[in-house]
Amino acid sequence: MGYIVDLTILMQSLFWLMQARGGGSAIQVKFIELAFDAYAKSGDRTKVHKEIRSYVTKTMVFKHGQRDQILEKVIDLIYTNRFQPPENYKICVRDGIVDDDDADHAWGGK
């Protein structure tokens, strides 16, 4: 469950990062590392896994009918912990005026 949430949030962050670079850029290891570092430094990863541990118990996983509730929790965790760039950053990306320094800053770099 935690890996699914982590991967989804990282992919969303990577999506925004690649949008900032023009969308047609090749994905490089440094961009994946930047997205992962920002997620790790934000404290969201620790928060997500702590919340999962408190939510899911061994007995809950095996009870019939609990799968839907667990899926809803996964969706909720992804939605509440996803990377949300500021609105002005989204506008800059849309208009194509974001440079490398802006992208690094939005992800916790420079």
Stockholm file with secondary structure:
# STOCKHOLM 1.0

chainA/1-110         MGYIVDLTILMQSLFWLMQARGGGSAIQVKFIELAFDAYAKSGDRTKVHKEIRSYVTKTMVFKHGQRDQILEKVIDLIYTNRFQPPENYKICVRDGIVDDDDADHAWGGK
#=GR chainA/1-110 SS CHHHHHHHHHHHHHHHHHHHTTSCSCCCHHHHHHHHHHHHHHTHHHHHHHHHHHHCCHHHHHSTTCHHHHHHHHHHHHHHHSCCCCHHHHHHHHHTCCCHHHHHHHTTCC
#=GC SS_cons         CHHHHHHHHHHHHHHHHHHHTTSCSCCCHHHHHHHHHHHHHHTHHHHHHHHHHHHCCHHHHHSTTCHHHHHHHHHHHHHHHSCCCCHHHHHHHHHTCCCHHHHHHHTTCC
//
